[in-house]
Amino acid sequence: MSFLEEIEPVKQLALAEMRAAANPEALEQARITYLGANGKLTALMKRLGTLSKEEKPAAGKLINSAKAEIEAALADRKAELDLLAELGMDRKAALDQDDRARGADHRWRPPA
């Protein structure tokens, strides 16, 4: 697997973990796992120096793009979790609220 092929799976895993974080602690743990000093994406960034002159520009662009996407997902999820905390809801309550808003509580019943 080439260096460029290693970036996308790490990015996808990071994005999935960010979206799945149920609380601020889980989100922070995901941030550390991927963007921390010993994080998975950070490790890939450190390896940029070992690439050839020809590979560096494309790899640098791809890894910077992945980092930006992960940071954006982190900020978005943090804002969502902050809003839920402000409203006093956990994720399940928020999802239940969303289901009710779509009419999920109105189930079809046969006529009497």
C-alpha positions in Angstrom: 0.0 0.0 0.0 1.4 3.3 -1.0 1.6 6.3 1.3 -1.2 8.1 -0.5 -3.5 5.0 -0.2 -2.9 5.0 3.6 -4.4 8.5 4.1 -8.0 7.9 3.0 -8.8 5.0 5.4 -7.4 6.9 8.4 -9.5 9.9 7.4 -12.7 7.8 7.1 -12.1 6.2 10.4 -11.5 9.5 12.1 -14.7 11.0 10.5 -16.7 8.0 11.7 -15.4 8.3 15.2 -16.1 12.0 15.3 -19.7 11.4 14.1 -20.2 8.6 16.6 -18.9 10.5 19.6 -21.8 10.5 22.1 -20.3 13.0 24.5 -17.5 15.5 24.7 -15.1 13.0 26.4 -15.5 10.5 23.5 -15.0 13.4 21.0 -11.8 14.5 22.8 -10.5 10.9 22.8 -11.2 10.7 19.0 -9.3 14.0 18.5 -6.3 12.7 20.5 -6.4 9.4 18.6 -6.1 11.1 15.2 -4.8 14.6 15.7 -2.8 14.3 19.0 1.0 14.3 19.2 1.1 10.6 18.8 -2.1 10.4 16.7 -2.6 8.4 13.5 -2.9 11.3 11.1 0.0 13.0 12.9 2.1 9.9 12.3 1.3 10.1 8.6 2.3 13.8 8.5 5.6 13.0 10.2 6.3 10.5 7.4 6.0 13.2 4.7 9.7 13.9 5.2 10.7 10.4 4.1 8.9 10.7 0.7 10.7 11.6 -2.6 10.6 15.1 -4.0 8.1 13.9 -6.6 5.7 12.4 -4.1 5.7 15.2 -1.4 3.5 17.8 -3.1 0.6 15.4 -3.8 0.9 13.7 -0.5 1.1 17.0 1.4 -2.0 18.3 -0.4 -3.9 15.1 0.4 -2.9 14.9 4.0 -3.6 18.6 4.6 -7.1 18.2 3.0 -7.7 15.2 5.2 -6.7 17.1 8.3 -8.9 20.0 7.4 -11.9 17.7 6.9 -11.3 16.0 10.3 -10.9 19.3 12.1 -14.2 20.5 10.5 -16.0 17.4 11.6 -14.5 17.8 15.1 -15.8 21.4 15.3 -19.2 20.5 13.9 -19.7 17.6 16.3 -18.4 19.7 19.2 -21.0 22.3 18.4 -23.8 19.6 18.2 -22.7 18.2 21.6 -22.6 21.7 23.1 -26.1 22.4 21.9 -27.4 19.1 23.2 -25.8 19.8 26.6 -27.4 23.3 26.5 -30.8 21.8 25.9 -30.2 19.1 28.5 -30.5 16.2 26.1 -28.3 13.2 25.5 -27.9 11.8 22.0 -30.7 9.2 22.4 -33.2 11.9 23.6 -32.2 14.1 20.6 -32.8 11.2 18.2 -36.1 10.4 19.8 -37.1 14.1 19.6 -36.2 14.0 15.9 -38.3 10.9 15.3 -41.3 12.5 16.9 -40.9 15.6 14.8 -41.1 13.4 11.7 -44.3 11.8 12.9 -42.9 8.5 14.1 -45.3 8.4 17.0 -48.3 8.4 14.6 -48.5 4.8 13.7 -51.2 3.4 11.5 -54.0 1.7 13.4 -56.8 -0.3 11.8 -60.2 1.3 12.0 -62.3 0.2 15.0 
